[in-house]
Amino acid sequence: MPGSMELFNEAESILDSLKQDDSDPEETLSYQRKKPGRKPLSRDIPREVIRYELPEAERFCACGHALHEAGEDKSEQLEIIPAQIKVIEHIQIKLWLPHL
């Protein structure tokens, strides 16, 4: 059939159009990269704060001057405490009337 060979040229025509698009030397990126790291955990969750500090005797440099606090590093760890499990027994008392 005449023209039947053109039915299978789809992939080649797509590749040709991609090659023409790649030849454009000025390409601009219009996206922004996501910042690395996790989102902070909700402030509604109860928190336990653990501070790691040097003892008072170790807060001096080798020359004898006192060290001052310059900042802090903070990380969050989510701890899941399993739910309590208990059995609730339902006891129904049966009453009977003895024959008199």
Backbone as a printed PyTorch tensor [residue, N CA C, xyz], in Angstrom:
tensor([[[  0.8410,  -1.1790,   0.0000],
         [  0.0000,   0.0000,   0.0000],
         [  0.8850,   1.2400,   0.0000]],

        [[  0.5180,   2.1840,  -0.8290],
         [  1.3150,   3.4030,  -0.8420],
         [  1.1140,   4.1880,   0.4640]],

        [[  2.2020,   4.7060,   1.0180],
         [  2.1520,   5.5040,   2.2370],
         [  2.1500,   4.6810,   3.5140]],

        [[  2.1830,   3.3640,   3.4010],
         [  2.1310,   2.5330,   4.6040],
         [  3.4520,   2.5840,   5.3750]],

        [[  4.5380,   2.9100,   4.7400],
         [  5.8410,   2.9820,   5.4120],
         [  5.9190,   4.2040,   6.3360]],

        [[  5.1080,   5.1880,   6.0800],
         [  5.1200,   6.3780,   6.9160],
         [  4.4470,   6.1460,   8.2610]],

        [[  3.6990,   5.0700,   8.3960],
         [  3.0210,   4.7820,   9.6510],
         [  4.0080,   4.4870,  10.7700]],

        [[  5.1660,   3.9320,  10.4420],
         [  6.1220,   3.5130,  11.4550],
         [  7.2460,   4.5250,  11.6650]],

        [[  7.1160,   5.7100,  11.1670],
         [  8.1530,   6.7280,  11.2910],
         [  7.9060,   7.6760,  12.4650]],

        [[  6.9880,   7.3550,  13.3590],
         [  6.6690,   8.2400,  14.4640],
         [  7.8750,   8.4600,  15.3720]],

        [[  8.5540,   7.3840,  15.7340],
         [  9.6930,   7.4930,  16.6430],
         [ 10.7960,   8.3310,  16.0080]],

        [[ 11.0470,   8.1450,  14.7590],
         [ 12.0920,   8.9100,  14.0770],
         [ 11.7300,  10.3920,  14.0090]],

        [[ 10.4680,  10.6940,  13.7520],
         [ 10.0750,  12.0980,  13.6790],
         [ 10.1610,  12.7560,  15.0560]],

        [[  9.8630,  12.0320,  16.1200],
         [  9.9870,  12.5670,  17.4810],
         [ 11.4480,  12.8370,  17.8100]],

        [[ 12.3280,  11.8960,  17.4440],
         [ 13.7570,  12.0840,  17.6860],
         [ 14.2960,  13.2860,  16.9100]],

        [[ 13.8390,  13.4630,  15.6860],
         [ 14.2850,  14.6040,  14.8870],
         [ 13.8630,  15.9160,  15.5350]],

        [[ 12.6360,  15.9730,  16.0460],
         [ 12.1750,  17.2130,  16.6830],
         [ 12.9360,  17.4620,  17.9790]],

        [[ 13.2960,  16.4160,  18.7180],
         [ 14.0790,  16.5850,  19.9440],
         [ 15.4830,  17.0860,  19.6380]],

        [[ 16.0840,  16.5940,  18.5640],
         [ 17.4240,  17.0400,  18.1810],
         [ 17.4020,  18.5240,  17.8200]],

        [[ 16.3430,  18.9660,  17.1790],
         [ 16.2370,  20.3770,  16.8280],
         [ 16.0640,  21.2270,  18.0810]],

        [[ 15.3150,  20.7420,  19.0660],
         [ 15.1170,  21.4780,  20.3160],
         [ 16.4050,  21.5550,  21.1320]],

        [[ 17.2540,  20.5140,  21.0730],
         [ 18.5070,  20.4910,  21.8250],
         [ 19.5280,  21.4780,  21.2840]],

        [[ 19.3650,  21.8920,  20.0580],
         [ 20.3520,  22.7760,  19.4610],
         [ 20.2030,  24.2170,  19.9400]],

        [[ 19.1700,  24.5330,  20.7150],
         [ 18.9470,  25.8850,  21.2370],
         [ 20.0080,  26.1820,  22.3040]],

        [[ 20.9520,  27.1270,  22.0630],
         [ 22.0630,  27.3530,  22.9930],
         [ 21.6460,  28.0960,  24.2630]],

        [[ 20.5980,  28.8880,  24.2360],
         [ 20.1840,  29.6500,  25.4100],
         [ 19.0090,  28.9500,  26.0870]],

        [[ 19.3270,  28.2300,  27.1290],
         [ 18.2910,  27.5000,  27.8630],
         [ 18.2400,  28.0450,  29.2810]],

        [[ 17.0760,  28.4170,  29.7180],
         [ 16.9410,  28.9430,  31.0730],
         [ 16.1490,  27.9570,  31.9190]],

        [[ 16.5300,  27.8420,  33.1760],
         [ 15.8320,  26.9620,  34.1040],
         [ 14.8270,  27.7980,  34.8930]],

        [[ 13.6170,  27.3200,  34.9700],
         [ 12.5810,  28.0880,  35.6440],
         [ 12.0540,  27.3620,  36.8800]],

        [[ 12.8980,  26.5970,  37.5250],
         [ 12.4590,  25.9060,  38.7250],
         [ 13.4130,  26.2390,  39.8650]],

        [[ 12.9700,  25.9770,  41.0660],
         [ 13.8020,  26.1880,  42.2420],
         [ 14.0010,  24.8570,  42.9330]],

        [[ 15.1980,  24.6420,  43.4320],
         [ 15.4730,  23.3980,  44.1410],
         [ 14.8950,  23.4610,  45.5400]],

        [[ 14.4710,  22.2990,  46.0210],
         [ 13.9480,  22.2310,  47.3780],
         [ 15.1050,  22.2730,  48.3600]],

        [[ 14.8790,  22.9160,  49.4760],
         [ 15.9050,  22.9640,  50.5090],
         [ 16.0250,  21.5880,  51.1440]],

        [[ 17.2420,  21.1470,  51.4070],
         [ 17.3960,  19.8250,  52.0130],
         [ 16.9190,  19.8360,  53.4600]],

        [[ 16.5480,  18.6950,  53.9480],
         [ 16.1330,  18.5680,  55.3360],
         [ 14.6470,  18.2990,  55.4680]],

        [[ 14.2670,  17.9480,  56.6670],
         [ 12.8730,  17.6350,  56.9440],
         [ 12.1380,  18.8680,  57.4340]],

        [[ 10.8370,  18.8080,  57.3380],
         [ 10.0170,  19.8720,  57.8960],
         [ 10.0220,  19.7120,  59.4150]],

        [[  9.9260,  20.8130,  60.1510],
         [  9.8930,  20.6870,  61.6100],
         [  8.6290,  19.9690,  62.0650]],

        [[  8.7430,  19.2740,  63.1810],
         [  7.5960,  18.5630,  63.7300],
         [  6.6220,  19.5690,  64.3450]],

        [[  5.3710,  19.2100,  64.3860],
         [  4.3190,  20.1050,  64.8810],
         [  4.6070,  20.5490,  66.3130]],

        [[  4.3420,  21.8190,  66.6010],
         [  4.5520,  22.3560,  67.9520],
         [  3.4850,  21.8480,  68.9160]],

        [[  2.4260,  21.2130,  68.4230],
         [  1.3630,  20.6800,  69.2740],
         [  1.7690,  19.3830,  69.9730]],

        [[  2.8010,  18.7280,  69.4880],
         [  3.2540,  17.4750,  70.0860],
         [  4.0230,  17.8090,  71.3650]],

        [[  3.7340,  17.1080,  72.4760],
         [  4.4930,  17.3640,  73.7080],
         [  5.9830,  17.1380,  73.4820]],

        [[  6.7990,  17.9510,  74.1500],
         [  8.2450,  17.9060,  73.9380],
         [  8.9990,  17.6810,  75.2330]],

        [[ 10.0990,  16.9950,  75.1150],
         [ 11.0500,  16.8190,  76.2010],
         [ 12.3620,  17.4020,  75.6980]],

        [[ 12.9130,  18.3810,  76.3960],
         [ 14.1370,  19.0560,  75.9710],
         [ 15.3090,  18.4840,  76.7470]],

        [[ 16.3220,  18.0600,  76.0380],
         [ 17.5540,  17.5650,  76.6440],
         [ 18.6830,  18.4660,  76.1700]],

        [[ 19.3600,  19.1320,  77.0980],
         [ 20.4690,  20.0370,  76.7660],
         [ 21.7860,  19.3520,  77.0900]],

        [[ 22.7230,  19.4710,  76.1910],
         [ 24.0670,  18.9370,  76.3940],
         [ 25.0070,  20.1230,  76.5570]],

        [[ 25.5420,  20.2950,  77.7420],
         [ 26.4230,  21.4230,  78.0310],
         [ 27.6800,  20.9280,  78.7200]],

        [[ 28.7570,  21.6860,  78.5560],
         [ 29.9830,  21.3750,  79.2710],
         [ 29.8030,  21.7220,  80.7480]],

        [[ 30.4420,  20.9650,  81.6350],
         [ 30.4090,  21.3380,  83.0560],
         [ 31.1060,  22.6860,  83.2570]],

        [[ 30.7750,  23.3620,  84.3110],
         [ 31.3030,  24.6940,  84.6030],
         [ 32.8310,  24.7060,  84.5960]],

        [[ 33.4700,  23.6530,  85.0800],
         [ 34.9320,  23.5910,  85.1650],
         [ 35.6000,  23.5030,  83.7900]],

        [[ 34.8690,  23.0540,  82.7690],
         [ 35.4450,  22.8820,  81.4270],
         [ 35.1050,  24.0370,  80.4880]],

        [[ 34.5310,  25.1160,  80.9850],
         [ 34.1350,  26.2350,  80.1340],
         [ 35.2220,  27.3030,  80.0430]],

        [[ 36.4630,  26.8840,  80.0050],
         [ 37.6020,  27.8010,  79.8900],
         [ 38.5240,  27.2780,  78.8090]],

        [[ 39.1230,  28.1990,  78.0400],
         [ 40.0750,  27.7910,  77.0080],
         [ 41.4400,  27.5520,  77.6610]],

        [[ 42.4160,  27.1360,  76.8730],
         [ 43.7450,  26.8090,  77.4110],
         [ 44.4310,  28.0330,  78.0130]],

        [[ 44.1140,  29.2180,  77.5460],
         [ 44.7520,  30.4340,  78.0650],
         [ 44.0730,  30.9380,  79.3430]],

        [[ 42.9540,  30.3210,  79.7360],
         [ 42.2990,  30.6980,  80.9790],
         [ 41.0910,  31.5860,  80.8290]],

        [[ 40.7730,  32.0490,  79.6260],
         [ 39.5970,  32.9080,  79.4240],
         [ 38.3190,  32.0610,  79.4000]],

        [[ 37.2540,  32.6450,  79.8800],
         [ 35.9600,  31.9480,  79.8990],
         [ 35.3840,  31.8620,  78.4830]],

        [[ 34.7860,  30.7270,  78.1730],
         [ 34.1270,  30.5220,  76.8780],
         [ 32.7070,  31.0700,  76.9540]],

        [[ 32.2580,  31.6720,  75.8780],
         [ 30.9030,  32.2270,  75.8170],
         [ 30.0730,  31.4040,  74.8420]],

        [[ 28.7970,  31.3550,  75.0930],
         [ 27.8860,  30.6120,  74.2260],
         [ 27.7940,  31.3110,  72.8750]],

        [[ 27.9940,  30.5510,  71.7870],
         [ 28.0130,  31.1250,  70.4480],
         [ 26.8220,  30.6830,  69.6110]],

        [[ 25.9790,  29.8560,  70.1560],
         [ 24.8360,  29.3650,  69.3950],
         [ 24.4870,  27.9690,  69.8550]],

        [[ 23.6690,  27.3090,  69.0590],
         [ 23.2790,  25.9470,  69.4010],
         [ 22.9040,  25.1950,  68.1350]],

        [[ 23.0730,  23.9140,  68.1830],
         [ 22.6010,  23.0200,  67.1300],
         [ 21.4010,  22.2870,  67.6980]],

        [[ 20.3360,  22.2140,  66.9210],
         [ 19.1130,  21.5950,  67.4040],
         [ 18.6810,  20.5200,  66.4250]],

        [[ 18.2720,  19.3970,  66.9610],
         [ 17.6890,  18.3460,  66.1310],
         [ 16.4630,  17.8030,  66.8440]],

        [[ 15.5640,  17.2240,  66.0830],
         [ 14.3410,  16.6830,  66.6480],
         [ 14.2610,  15.2010,  66.3320]],

        [[ 13.7800,  14.4540,  67.3020],
         [ 13.6140,  13.0170,  67.1440],
         [ 12.2060,  12.6810,  67.5960]],

        [[ 11.4640,  12.0120,  66.7580],
         [ 10.0910,  11.6530,  67.0830],
         [ 10.0980,  10.2910,  67.7580]],

        [[  9.5650,  10.2340,  68.9700],
         [  9.4920,   8.9750,  69.6990],
         [  8.0220,   8.5770,  69.7870]],

        [[  7.7190,   7.3730,  69.3590],
         [  6.3490,   6.8820,  69.3850],
         [  6.2370,   5.9010,  70.5380]],

        [[  5.3580,   6.2220,  71.4800],
         [  5.1370,   5.3610,  72.6310],
         [  3.9020,   4.5260,  72.3240]],

        [[  4.0600,   3.2000,  72.3390],
         [  2.9200,   2.3540,  71.9790],
         [  1.7430,   2.5500,  72.9390]],

        [[  0.5570,   2.3580,  72.4270],
         [ -0.6480,   2.5020,  73.2310],
         [ -0.7270,   1.3840,  74.2660]],

        [[ -1.3960,   1.6680,  75.3550],
         [ -1.5950,   0.6440,  76.3650],
         [ -2.6770,  -0.3140,  75.8970]],

        [[ -2.5070,  -1.5610,  76.2750],
         [ -3.4930,  -2.5750,  75.9070],
         [ -4.0440,  -3.1700,  77.1880]],

        [[ -5.3560,  -3.2750,  77.2670],
         [ -5.9830,  -3.9110,  78.4250],
         [ -7.2360,  -4.6200,  77.9570]],

        [[ -7.6740,  -5.5620,  78.7800],
         [ -8.8790,  -6.3220,  78.4820],
         [ -9.9800,  -5.8080,  79.3920]],

        [[-11.1020,  -5.5160,  78.8280],
         [-12.2630,  -5.1220,  79.6130],
         [-13.2140,  -6.3100,  79.6190]],

        [[-13.4430,  -6.8590,  80.8090],
         [-14.3560,  -7.9950,  80.9410],
         [-15.7380,  -7.4720,  81.2750]],

        [[-16.7130,  -7.8960,  80.5450],
         [-18.1040,  -7.5580,  80.8140],
         [-18.7430,  -8.7830,  81.4650]],

        [[-19.1640,  -8.6450,  82.7130],
         [-19.7600,  -9.7620,  83.4450],
         [-21.2150,  -9.4090,  83.7360]],

        [[-22.0750, -10.2620,  83.2890],
         [-23.4960, -10.0560,  83.5310],
         [-23.9280, -11.0740,  84.5750]],

        [[-24.4770, -10.6170,  85.7080],
         [-24.9110, -11.4820,  86.7710],
         [-26.2810, -12.0610,  86.4060]],

        [[-26.3940, -13.3440,  86.5870],
         [-27.6650, -14.0200,  86.3070],
         [-28.3630, -14.2770,  87.6450]],

        [[-29.6140, -13.9580,  87.7130],
         [-30.4050, -14.1800,  88.9060],
         [-31.4290, -15.2700,  88.6260]],

        [[-31.7540, -16.0300,  89.6520],
         [-32.7730, -17.0590,  89.4980],
         [-33.6100, -17.0800,  90.7590]],

        [[-34.7800, -17.5120,  90.6470],
         [-35.7040, -17.6000,  91.7570],
         [-35.9290, -19.0860,  92.0420]],

        [[-35.4470, -19.5310,  93.2180],
         [-35.6410, -20.9470,  93.5120],
         [-37.1360, -21.2510,  93.7250]],

        [[-37.5090, -22.4190,  93.4010],
         [-38.9130, -22.8300,  93.5860],
         [-39.1940, -22.9730,  95.0440]],

        [[-40.2210, -22.4110,  95.5020],
         [-40.6040, -22.4950,  96.9100],
         [-41.4350, -23.6910,  97.2010]]])
